[in-house]
Amino acid sequence: MTFAATLERRFTTELSTAWRRLEGYAATFSGTADLGGFQERIAPGAFRSALSGDILALLDHDAGKVLGRTRTGTLELREDGKGLAFALDLPDTAAGRDVLALAARGDLGGMSFGFLVPDGGEEWEGTTRTLHSIDLREISVVSAWPAYAGTEIALRSLQRHDGAQKRQRELRLAEARQWA
């Protein structure tokens, strides 16, 4: 089964801040997303070939709200054993300040990524699609719920915390998913 080359988007919820820098995971390998008519997994290594291009960081997939990009060094991306890790230096713009304020309050819904699937980059087993190769175009800070569960949004500050904020946020996200 092959789909036309249309830009796809997926959501995750792992994010932390340190000063004006967001860090976290735009995608993880740990879960399977229920996307309505099918299930989807991301295989380790799926992002490897896409990381050399110029990838944008956006707010809510809006190309008019660029938060950073790999070409300028304001967005760093790497694939590790957990997923697609990122570090984003937020700009001193209205969108950058909004993201920072929402992250500090714990109001952001998560991270997302926009991608194309190159020929041979997917494998279907019944109604489950495994992505083996992803042509990554952008990652986005979003206010929506994540498609991929098992990730988190947490605020990392210069102060030390005991994980209580993370647990509270996970509970709020689980409750929100229940009503989504």
SULFENZI-V345282 format. One record per residue. N is the residue number from 1. RES is the residue in one small letter. D_FIRST is the distance of its C-alpha to the first C-alpha in Angstrom with 1 decimal. Layout:
# SULFENZI-V345282
n;res;d_first
N;RES;D_FIRST
N;RES;D_FIRST
This chain:
# SULFENZI-V345282
n;res;d_first
1;m;0.0
2;t;3.8
3;f;6.8
4;a;10.3
5;a;12.8
6;t;14.7
7;l;17.1
8;e;16.3
9;r;19.2
10;r;19.9
11;f;23.4
12;t;25.6
13;t;29.3
14;e;31.1
15;l;33.8
16;s;37.5
17;t;40.2
18;a;43.1
19;w;45.4
20;r;43.2
21;r;40.4
22;l;37.2
23;e;35.5
24;g;32.7
25;y;29.0
26;a;26.4
27;a;23.7
28;t;24.1
29;f;22.3
30;s;24.0
31;g;22.0
32;t;18.9
33;a;18.5
34;d;18.0
35;l;16.3
36;g;16.8
37;g;13.7
38;f;12.2
39;q;14.0
40;e;13.8
41;r;15.8
42;i;17.1
43;a;18.0
44;p;21.5
45;g;21.6
46;a;18.7
47;f;21.3
48;r;23.6
49;s;22.7
50;a;22.8
51;l;26.3
52;s;28.2
53;g;27.5
54;d;29.4
55;i;27.8
56;l;29.4
57;a;30.6
58;l;30.7
59;l;32.0
60;d;29.5
61;h;27.1
62;d;30.0
63;a;30.5
64;g;34.1
65;k;34.7
66;v;34.2
67;l;35.5
68;g;35.0
69;r;33.1
70;t;32.7
71;r;34.5
72;t;37.7
73;g;37.6
74;t;37.6
75;l;34.1
76;e;33.5
77;l;30.2
78;r;29.6
79;e;27.2
80;d;28.9
81;g;28.3
82;k;27.8
83;g;25.5
84;l;25.9
85;a;29.7
86;f;31.4
87;a;35.0
88;l;35.8
89;d;39.3
90;l;39.7
91;p;41.5
92;d;44.7
93;t;43.2
94;a;43.0
95;a;39.3
96;g;40.1
97;r;43.1
98;d;41.1
99;v;38.4
100;l;41.3
101;a;43.1
102;l;40.2
103;a;39.3
104;a;42.9
105;r;42.9
106;g;39.6
107;d;38.2
108;l;34.9
109;g;31.8
110;g;29.9
111;m;27.8
112;s;24.5
113;f;22.5
114;g;20.7
115;f;18.0
116;l;15.4
117;v;12.5
118;p;13.3
119;d;11.2
120;g;10.6
121;g;11.7
122;e;9.2
123;e;8.5
124;w;7.0
125;e;9.8
126;g;9.9
127;t;10.1
128;t;11.1
129;r;9.7
130;t;12.1
131;l;13.0
132;h;14.7
133;s;15.7
134;i;16.6
135;d;18.3
136;l;20.9
137;r;22.8
138;e;25.1
139;i;26.2
140;s;28.0
141;v;30.8
142;v;30.0
143;s;31.9
144;a;28.9
145;w;27.7
146;p;25.3
147;a;21.7
148;y;22.3
149;a;25.3
150;g;27.7
151;t;28.7
152;e;32.0
153;i;34.1
154;a;37.6
155;l;40.5
156;r;42.0
157;s;45.5
158;l;48.4
159;q;49.8
160;r;48.9
161;h;47.3
162;d;46.8
163;g;43.2
164;a;44.4
165;q;42.7
166;k;39.4
167;r;39.7
168;q;40.8
169;r;37.9
170;e;35.4
171;l;37.1
172;r;36.9
173;l;33.2
174;a;32.5
175;e;34.6
176;a;32.9
177;r;29.4
178;q;30.9
179;w;31.8
180;a;28.8
